[in-house]
Amino acid sequence: MFLTTVCRPGNTLSTTRINNMLQRYIFFWLVASSGVAFYWPEFDTGFDPFHAAGGSAINVLIVVTMFSVGALLPVKEVDQILHRWPTVLIGTSIQYLSMPVLAWSIVQVMQPDPQIATGILIVGCVPGAMASNVLTLAARGNVSYSVSLTTSATLLSPIIVPIAMWLTVDDKVDYDGWAAVRLLVLQVVLPVVIGHLLSRFSERFRNVADVAASTVANLSILAIIAIAVALNRGGVTQASGGLLLALAVINAGGYLAGYFGGAAFRLPEPMRRALTLEVGMQNAGAGIALAKQLFGSESPAVIPCILYTFGCMLTGTILATIWQWAGKDATDSEQSSATAEAANS
């Protein structure tokens, strides 16, 4: 979910010093901000700002985050979704088939508490994260394809996610399916669409977004996770090794499904890398907001979403670094990638 203006062609890696520091050391800031939220009671200030913000702040921050995401979506990349729809459909299908199935399979094996099980399933059902776009660049993958996949999965989420949850969540767990649809439409898709339309048709807004939107989005998602950690301090500390292993298996399985799924459809290496990171990395903000909306801010269902955020950021960064250091420059395949896309469009 973490963003950088690198996704917009023609921009430098970052437009402000603040955003450069945020993006370069994003995992550090994630650990630091969540650590402060977790240990805040130890400061004995008599006031807990994270608890004071509560679930209502998460609702606002997810809208701010997704609005910033929409503002940063490159116009040309969004337009190309229609031209490269076969490869985008392939990638999105792999994501929305493999991740819910992985999560459901893990739950069947583990048989955890119903609320924890539902949180694991939410992790598997939500769309991919914008952080995959940034890491795709570092991994020498096809960033254009990565952006298209993220956009497609996000726009389809109000349809796909409730269906995936309906098929996987135990019928003993009571939740409002229409609440999931409303949240995804009003707090995820609509802000993205509005942000993108403003950026597309207003040059003044686009100039401001180029400078500020990435920083706003990064700070917002850090705040969402920090508040969620503070509201679930007890649950985070009691997270079992089995839960951590389950989330690690889902994460690794997502990477494998993305890479070998892309290979099965003969996508070029840069597109396989993009698909790998897209499938394995999930939208933390949407997952936390969805679990909170359906089960409450302090529900155990939020905990797998929090933990997966840290895990996929760590493993995604490691994977991108390995690909970068491997010396197998995927840019050599960009011409074949373009040829494949043209053939499929």
ZAVEXDO-716712 format. One record per residue (C-alpha): residue number from 1; x, y negated, z. Coordinates in nm, 3 decimals, always signed. Layout:
+-----+---------+---------+---------+
| num |       x |       y |       z |
+-----+---------+---------+---------+
| NUM |       X |       Y |       Z |
...
+-----+---------+---------+---------+
//
This chain:
+-----+---------+---------+---------+
| num |       x |       y |       z |
+-----+---------+---------+---------+
|   1 |  +0.000 |  +0.000 |  +0.000 |
|   2 |  +0.290 |  -0.234 |  +0.059 |
|   3 |  +0.334 |  -0.476 |  -0.227 |
|   4 |  +0.588 |  -0.676 |  -0.413 |
|   5 |  +0.557 |  -0.910 |  -0.708 |
|   6 |  +0.779 |  -0.675 |  -0.905 |
|   7 |  +0.461 |  -0.531 |  -1.053 |
|   8 |  +0.397 |  -0.848 |  -1.253 |
|   9 |  +0.618 |  -0.865 |  -1.563 |
|  10 |  +0.849 |  -1.163 |  -1.581 |
|  11 |  +0.884 |  -1.212 |  -1.206 |
|  12 |  +1.200 |  -1.152 |  -1.009 |
|  13 |  +1.209 |  -0.876 |  -0.749 |
|  14 |  +1.070 |  -1.122 |  -0.495 |
|  15 |  +0.951 |  -1.480 |  -0.509 |
|  16 |  +1.021 |  -1.583 |  -0.153 |
|  17 |  +1.287 |  -1.507 |  +0.105 |
|  18 |  +1.019 |  -1.386 |  +0.347 |
|  19 |  +0.878 |  -1.138 |  +0.099 |
|  20 |  +1.228 |  -1.020 |  +0.010 |
|  21 |  +1.296 |  -0.943 |  +0.375 |
|  22 |  +0.958 |  -0.776 |  +0.414 |
|  23 |  +0.995 |  -0.556 |  +0.109 |
|  24 |  +1.359 |  -0.458 |  +0.150 |
|  25 |  +1.314 |  -0.352 |  +0.510 |
|  26 |  +0.945 |  -0.260 |  +0.503 |
|  27 |  +0.987 |  +0.067 |  +0.691 |
|  28 |  +1.176 |  -0.118 |  +0.965 |
|  29 |  +0.897 |  -0.378 |  +0.994 |
|  30 |  +0.637 |  -0.100 |  +1.000 |
|  31 |  +0.812 |  +0.072 |  +1.290 |
|  32 |  +0.885 |  -0.258 |  +1.469 |
|  33 |  +0.533 |  -0.402 |  +1.446 |
|  34 |  +0.369 |  -0.076 |  +1.545 |
|  35 |  +0.623 |  -0.033 |  +1.825 |
|  36 |  +0.535 |  -0.375 |  +1.967 |
|  37 |  +0.165 |  -0.290 |  +1.948 |
|  38 |  +0.220 |  +0.045 |  +2.117 |
|  39 |  +0.435 |  -0.087 |  +2.404 |
|  40 |  +0.253 |  -0.418 |  +2.454 |
|  41 |  +0.100 |  -0.318 |  +2.789 |
|  42 |  +0.456 |  -0.274 |  +2.921 |
|  43 |  +0.513 |  -0.649 |  +2.883 |
|  44 |  +0.246 |  -0.706 |  +3.150 |
|  45 |  +0.120 |  -1.031 |  +2.998 |
|  46 |  -0.236 |  -0.982 |  +3.114 |
|  47 |  -0.364 |  -1.019 |  +2.757 |
|  48 |  -0.355 |  -0.766 |  +2.475 |
|  49 |  -0.390 |  -0.947 |  +2.139 |
|  50 |  -0.420 |  -0.619 |  +1.949 |
|  51 |  -0.714 |  -0.499 |  +2.154 |
|  52 |  -0.864 |  -0.849 |  +2.140 |
|  53 |  -0.848 |  -0.839 |  +1.760 |
|  54 |  -1.002 |  -0.493 |  +1.755 |
|  55 |  -1.186 |  -0.322 |  +1.474 |
|  56 |  -1.339 |  -0.643 |  +1.338 |
|  57 |  -0.992 |  -0.773 |  +1.253 |
|  58 |  -0.922 |  -0.453 |  +1.059 |
|  59 |  -1.234 |  -0.517 |  +0.849 |
|  60 |  -1.116 |  -0.867 |  +0.761 |
|  61 |  -0.755 |  -0.763 |  +0.700 |
|  62 |  -0.845 |  -0.481 |  +0.462 |
|  63 |  -1.041 |  -0.732 |  +0.251 |
|  64 |  -0.745 |  -0.973 |  +0.254 |
|  65 |  -0.509 |  -0.693 |  +0.157 |
|  66 |  -0.718 |  -0.567 |  -0.132 |
|  67 |  -0.786 |  -0.920 |  -0.256 |
|  68 |  -0.410 |  -0.974 |  -0.268 |
|  69 |  -0.369 |  -0.643 |  -0.449 |
|  70 |  -0.614 |  -0.759 |  -0.715 |
|  71 |  -0.440 |  -1.094 |  -0.747 |
|  72 |  -0.110 |  -0.916 |  -0.812 |
|  73 |  -0.235 |  -0.668 |  -1.072 |
|  74 |  -0.069 |  -0.757 |  -1.403 |
|  75 |  -0.329 |  -0.847 |  -1.665 |
|  76 |  -0.149 |  -0.654 |  -1.938 |
|  77 |  -0.125 |  -0.341 |  -1.725 |
|  78 |  -0.497 |  -0.348 |  -1.644 |
|  79 |  -0.579 |  -0.395 |  -2.011 |
|  80 |  -0.361 |  -0.096 |  -2.103 |
|  81 |  -0.569 |  +0.140 |  -1.889 |
|  82 |  -0.824 |  +0.159 |  -2.171 |
|  83 |  -0.552 |  +0.220 |  -2.430 |
|  84 |  -0.377 |  +0.494 |  -2.234 |
|  85 |  -0.691 |  +0.641 |  -2.076 |
|  86 |  -0.602 |  +1.009 |  -2.145 |
|  87 |  -0.281 |  +0.997 |  -1.941 |
|  88 |  -0.444 |  +0.781 |  -1.672 |
|  89 |  -0.736 |  +1.025 |  -1.651 |
|  90 |  -0.494 |  +1.317 |  -1.622 |
|  91 |  -0.301 |  +1.152 |  -1.339 |
|  92 |  -0.610 |  +1.037 |  -1.149 |
|  93 |  -0.768 |  +1.381 |  -1.181 |
|  94 |  -0.455 |  +1.549 |  -1.044 |
|  95 |  -0.461 |  +1.315 |  -0.745 |
|  96 |  -0.832 |  +1.347 |  -0.664 |
|  97 |  -0.825 |  +1.726 |  -0.708 |
|  98 |  -0.498 |  +1.821 |  -0.540 |
|  99 |  -0.501 |  +1.599 |  -0.229 |
| 100 |  -0.852 |  +1.684 |  -0.101 |
| 101 |  -0.786 |  +2.054 |  -0.169 |
| 102 |  -0.455 |  +2.037 |  +0.018 |
| 103 |  -0.616 |  +1.861 |  +0.313 |
| 104 |  -0.910 |  +2.104 |  +0.320 |
| 105 |  -0.676 |  +2.405 |  +0.303 |
| 106 |  -0.467 |  +2.276 |  +0.593 |
| 107 |  -0.779 |  +2.218 |  +0.803 |
| 108 |  -0.897 |  +2.573 |  +0.734 |
| 109 |  -0.565 |  +2.711 |  +0.853 |
| 110 |  -0.524 |  +2.482 |  +1.156 |
| 111 |  -0.885 |  +2.465 |  +1.274 |
| 112 |  -0.815 |  +2.145 |  +1.471 |
| 113 |  -1.057 |  +1.930 |  +1.669 |
| 114 |  -1.340 |  +1.821 |  +1.433 |
| 115 |  -1.250 |  +1.452 |  +1.457 |
| 116 |  -0.880 |  +1.521 |  +1.386 |
| 117 |  -0.985 |  +1.751 |  +1.102 |
| 118 |  -1.198 |  +1.474 |  +0.954 |
| 119 |  -0.905 |  +1.233 |  +0.978 |
| 120 |  -0.686 |  +1.479 |  +0.789 |
| 121 |  -0.953 |  +1.509 |  +0.520 |
| 122 |  -0.980 |  +1.131 |  +0.492 |
| 123 |  -0.603 |  +1.119 |  +0.434 |
| 124 |  -0.651 |  +1.360 |  +0.145 |
| 125 |  -0.952 |  +1.182 |  -0.005 |
| 126 |  -0.849 |  +0.815 |  -0.019 |
| 127 |  -0.684 |  +0.667 |  -0.330 |
| 128 |  -0.311 |  +0.615 |  -0.375 |
| 129 |  -0.111 |  +0.329 |  -0.229 |
| 130 |  +0.046 |  +0.029 |  -0.401 |
| 131 |  +0.372 |  +0.120 |  -0.228 |
| 132 |  +0.407 |  +0.391 |  -0.491 |
| 133 |  +0.446 |  +0.120 |  -0.757 |
| 134 |  +0.742 |  -0.032 |  -0.577 |
| 135 |  +0.908 |  +0.303 |  -0.510 |
| 136 |  +0.848 |  +0.409 |  -0.872 |
| 137 |  +1.068 |  +0.119 |  -0.978 |
| 138 |  +1.342 |  +0.232 |  -0.739 |
| 139 |  +1.303 |  +0.589 |  -0.865 |
| 140 |  +1.354 |  +0.477 |  -1.228 |
| 141 |  +1.001 |  +0.583 |  -1.310 |
| 142 |  +0.734 |  +0.430 |  -1.532 |
| 143 |  +0.602 |  +0.137 |  -1.324 |
| 144 |  +0.338 |  +0.052 |  -1.584 |
| 145 |  +0.189 |  +0.399 |  -1.555 |
| 146 |  +0.206 |  +0.381 |  -1.175 |
| 147 |  +0.009 |  +0.056 |  -1.168 |
| 148 |  -0.251 |  +0.204 |  -1.403 |
| 149 |  -0.293 |  +0.509 |  -1.180 |
| 150 |  -0.333 |  +0.302 |  -0.864 |
| 151 |  -0.586 |  +0.074 |  -1.031 |
| 152 |  -0.787 |  +0.363 |  -1.172 |
| 153 |  -0.795 |  +0.555 |  -0.842 |
| 154 |  -0.897 |  +0.244 |  -0.648 |
| 155 |  -1.180 |  +0.151 |  -0.883 |
| 156 |  -1.314 |  +0.507 |  -0.885 |
| 157 |  -1.286 |  +0.552 |  -0.507 |
| 158 |  -1.650 |  +0.456 |  -0.421 |
| 159 |  -1.764 |  +0.748 |  -0.636 |
| 160 |  -1.491 |  +1.007 |  -0.585 |
| 161 |  -1.407 |  +0.963 |  -0.216 |
| 162 |  -1.763 |  +1.016 |  -0.079 |
| 163 |  -1.805 |  +1.320 |  -0.305 |
| 164 |  -1.470 |  +1.462 |  -0.191 |
| 165 |  -1.566 |  +1.406 |  +0.173 |
| 166 |  -1.909 |  +1.562 |  +0.119 |
| 167 |  -1.740 |  +1.873 |  -0.023 |
| 168 |  -1.470 |  +1.903 |  +0.243 |
| 169 |  -1.589 |  +1.756 |  +0.575 |
| 170 |  -1.750 |  +2.008 |  +0.810 |
| 171 |  -2.127 |  +1.968 |  +0.817 |
| 172 |  -2.105 |  +1.975 |  +1.197 |
| 173 |  -1.943 |  +1.632 |  +1.187 |
| 174 |  -2.202 |  +1.357 |  +1.164 |
| 175 |  -2.113 |  +1.057 |  +0.950 |
| 176 |  -2.292 |  +0.812 |  +0.726 |
| 177 |  -2.194 |  +0.886 |  +0.367 |
| 178 |  -2.350 |  +0.566 |  +0.242 |
| 179 |  -2.140 |  +0.372 |  +0.492 |
| 180 |  -1.832 |  +0.513 |  +0.317 |
| 181 |  -1.967 |  +0.400 |  -0.019 |
| 182 |  -2.047 |  +0.051 |  +0.112 |
| 183 |  -1.705 |  +0.012 |  +0.271 |
| 184 |  -1.518 |  +0.121 |  -0.041 |
| 185 |  -1.726 |  -0.107 |  -0.264 |
| 186 |  -1.734 |  -0.416 |  -0.042 |
| 187 |  -1.396 |  -0.397 |  +0.130 |
| 188 |  -1.179 |  -0.220 |  -0.129 |
| 189 |  -1.305 |  -0.245 |  -0.487 |
| 190 |  -1.487 |  -0.580 |  -0.484 |
| 191 |  -1.193 |  -0.777 |  -0.334 |
| 192 |  -0.958 |  -0.618 |  -0.589 |
| 193 |  -1.188 |  -0.713 |  -0.877 |
| 194 |  -1.239 |  -1.071 |  -0.753 |
| 195 |  -0.868 |  -1.121 |  -0.693 |
| 196 |  -0.781 |  -0.989 |  -1.037 |
| 197 |  -1.046 |  -1.198 |  -1.216 |
| 198 |  -0.925 |  -1.514 |  -1.043 |
| 199 |  -0.568 |  -1.432 |  -1.140 |
| 200 |  -0.672 |  -1.349 |  -1.495 |
| 201 |  -0.870 |  -1.666 |  -1.564 |
| 202 |  -0.711 |  -1.928 |  -1.338 |
| 203 |  -0.349 |  -2.017 |  -1.404 |
| 204 |  -0.334 |  -2.227 |  -1.087 |
| 205 |  -0.454 |  -1.935 |  -0.876 |
| 206 |  -0.214 |  -1.701 |  -1.053 |
| 207 |  +0.081 |  -1.927 |  -0.975 |
| 208 |  -0.014 |  -1.934 |  -0.607 |
| 209 |  -0.067 |  -1.557 |  -0.604 |
| 210 |  +0.275 |  -1.498 |  -0.756 |
| 211 |  +0.432 |  -1.676 |  -0.462 |
| 212 |  +0.212 |  -1.581 |  -0.169 |
| 213 |  -0.008 |  -1.276 |  -0.238 |
| 214 |  +0.259 |  -1.013 |  -0.186 |
| 215 |  +0.365 |  -1.156 |  +0.149 |
| 216 |  +0.002 |  -1.189 |  +0.263 |
| 217 |  -0.072 |  -0.829 |  +0.164 |
| 218 |  +0.235 |  -0.689 |  +0.337 |
| 219 |  +0.167 |  -0.879 |  +0.659 |
| 220 |  -0.199 |  -0.779 |  +0.651 |
| 221 |  -0.132 |  -0.408 |  +0.616 |
| 222 |  +0.132 |  -0.424 |  +0.889 |
| 223 |  -0.128 |  -0.589 |  +1.113 |
| 224 |  -0.392 |  -0.326 |  +1.028 |
| 225 |  -0.161 |  -0.043 |  +1.125 |
| 226 |  -0.038 |  -0.221 |  +1.440 |
| 227 |  -0.394 |  -0.284 |  +1.561 |
| 228 |  -0.491 |  +0.076 |  +1.483 |
| 229 |  -0.189 |  +0.200 |  +1.681 |
| 230 |  -0.282 |  -0.023 |  +1.977 |
| 231 |  -0.641 |  +0.099 |  +1.975 |
| 232 |  -0.526 |  +0.462 |  +1.973 |
| 233 |  -0.219 |  +0.454 |  +2.200 |
| 234 |  -0.323 |  +0.761 |  +2.393 |
| 235 |  -0.405 |  +0.965 |  +2.086 |
| 236 |  -0.080 |  +0.879 |  +1.907 |
| 237 |  +0.131 |  +0.996 |  +2.201 |
| 238 |  -0.066 |  +1.319 |  +2.223 |
| 239 |  -0.033 |  +1.403 |  +1.854 |
| 240 |  +0.074 |  +1.765 |  +1.833 |
| 241 |  +0.361 |  +1.909 |  +1.636 |
| 242 |  +0.102 |  +2.105 |  +1.442 |
| 243 |  -0.066 |  +1.786 |  +1.323 |
| 244 |  +0.267 |  +1.636 |  +1.216 |
| 245 |  +0.353 |  +1.955 |  +1.029 |
| 246 |  +0.010 |  +1.958 |  +0.862 |
| 247 |  +0.050 |  +1.602 |  +0.738 |
| 248 |  +0.403 |  +1.678 |  +0.617 |
| 249 |  +0.273 |  +1.975 |  +0.418 |
| 250 |  +0.001 |  +1.760 |  +0.258 |
| 251 |  +0.259 |  +1.495 |  +0.172 |
| 252 |  +0.506 |  +1.743 |  +0.020 |
| 253 |  +0.225 |  +1.927 |  -0.157 |
| 254 |  +0.108 |  +1.599 |  -0.309 |
| 255 |  +0.455 |  +1.529 |  -0.445 |
| 256 |  +0.478 |  +1.879 |  -0.592 |
| 257 |  +0.129 |  +1.857 |  -0.745 |
| 258 |  +0.214 |  +1.523 |  -0.902 |
| 259 |  +0.546 |  +1.628 |  -1.051 |
| 260 |  +0.453 |  +1.974 |  -1.176 |
| 261 |  +0.107 |  +1.859 |  -1.280 |
| 262 |  +0.273 |  +1.596 |  -1.496 |
| 263 |  +0.512 |  +1.861 |  -1.630 |
| 264 |  +0.220 |  +2.090 |  -1.716 |
| 265 |  +0.070 |  +1.813 |  -1.930 |
| 266 |  +0.415 |  +1.739 |  -2.080 |
| 267 |  +0.436 |  +1.387 |  -1.949 |
| 268 |  +0.783 |  +1.230 |  -1.989 |
| 269 |  +1.012 |  +1.225 |  -1.686 |
| 270 |  +0.946 |  +0.857 |  -1.596 |
| 271 |  +0.571 |  +0.921 |  -1.589 |
| 272 |  +0.618 |  +1.238 |  -1.382 |
| 273 |  +0.805 |  +1.037 |  -1.120 |
| 274 |  +0.533 |  +0.774 |  -1.114 |
| 275 |  +0.265 |  +1.042 |  -1.078 |
| 276 |  +0.462 |  +1.221 |  -0.805 |
| 277 |  +0.480 |  +0.912 |  -0.584 |
| 278 |  +0.121 |  +0.811 |  -0.664 |
| 279 |  -0.024 |  +1.144 |  -0.559 |
| 280 |  +0.186 |  +1.189 |  -0.245 |
| 281 |  +0.138 |  +0.838 |  -0.106 |
| 282 |  -0.209 |  +0.742 |  +0.017 |
| 283 |  -0.379 |  +0.409 |  +0.089 |
| 284 |  -0.320 |  +0.365 |  +0.464 |
| 285 |  -0.539 |  +0.059 |  +0.504 |
| 286 |  -0.837 |  +0.218 |  +0.331 |
| 287 |  -0.796 |  +0.539 |  +0.530 |
| 288 |  -0.781 |  +0.360 |  +0.864 |
| 289 |  -1.073 |  +0.133 |  +0.775 |
| 290 |  -1.282 |  +0.427 |  +0.656 |
| 291 |  -1.215 |  +0.635 |  +0.967 |
| 292 |  -1.288 |  +0.333 |  +1.188 |
| 293 |  -1.611 |  +0.252 |  +1.005 |
| 294 |  -1.742 |  +0.608 |  +1.021 |
| 295 |  -1.628 |  +0.710 |  +1.368 |
| 296 |  -1.519 |  +0.400 |  +1.561 |
| 297 |  -1.190 |  +0.217 |  +1.614 |
| 298 |  -1.073 |  +0.448 |  +1.892 |
| 299 |  -1.178 |  +0.773 |  +1.728 |
| 300 |  -0.915 |  +1.051 |  +1.694 |
| 301 |  -1.000 |  +1.052 |  +1.322 |
| 302 |  -0.789 |  +0.738 |  +1.284 |
| 303 |  -0.473 |  +0.909 |  +1.415 |
| 304 |  -0.389 |  +1.123 |  +1.107 |
| 305 |  -0.426 |  +0.812 |  +0.890 |
| 306 |  -0.180 |  +0.620 |  +1.111 |
| 307 |  +0.073 |  +0.902 |  +1.119 |
| 308 |  +0.051 |  +0.966 |  +0.745 |
| 309 |  +0.138 |  +0.602 |  +0.683 |
| 310 |  +0.474 |  +0.640 |  +0.852 |
| 311 |  +0.540 |  +0.979 |  +0.699 |
| 312 |  +0.469 |  +0.895 |  +0.336 |
| 313 |  +0.661 |  +0.568 |  +0.355 |
| 314 |  +0.964 |  +0.754 |  +0.489 |
| 315 |  +0.950 |  +1.049 |  +0.249 |
| 316 |  +0.861 |  +0.830 |  -0.050 |
| 317 |  +1.160 |  +0.606 |  +0.017 |
| 318 |  +1.389 |  +0.908 |  +0.051 |
| 319 |  +1.257 |  +1.065 |  -0.270 |
| 320 |  +1.293 |  +0.741 |  -0.467 |
| 321 |  +1.648 |  +0.698 |  -0.336 |
| 322 |  +1.741 |  +1.054 |  -0.436 |
| 323 |  +1.614 |  +0.995 |  -0.788 |
| 324 |  +1.798 |  +0.665 |  -0.803 |
| 325 |  +2.126 |  +0.817 |  -0.684 |
| 326 |  +2.093 |  +1.127 |  -0.896 |
| 327 |  +2.213 |  +0.929 |  -1.195 |
| 328 |  +1.948 |  +1.077 |  -1.420 |
| 329 |  +1.830 |  +0.749 |  -1.563 |
| 330 |  +1.467 |  +0.792 |  -1.653 |
| 331 |  +1.476 |  +0.476 |  -1.862 |
| 332 |  +1.640 |  +0.686 |  -2.136 |
| 333 |  +1.302 |  +0.851 |  -2.176 |
| 334 |  +1.095 |  +0.533 |  -2.198 |
| 335 |  +1.075 |  +0.556 |  -2.576 |
| 336 |  +0.934 |  +0.909 |  -2.558 |
| 337 |  +0.698 |  +0.788 |  -2.285 |
| 338 |  +0.569 |  +0.512 |  -2.508 |
| 339 |  +0.531 |  +0.758 |  -2.796 |
| 340 |  +0.332 |  +0.997 |  -2.579 |
| 341 |  +0.105 |  +0.718 |  -2.458 |
| 342 |  +0.047 |  +0.599 |  -2.814 |
| 343 |  -0.040 |  +0.951 |  -2.923 |
| 344 |  -0.291 |  +0.986 |  -2.640 |
| 345 |  -0.452 |  +0.643 |  -2.685 |
+-----+---------+---------+---------+
//
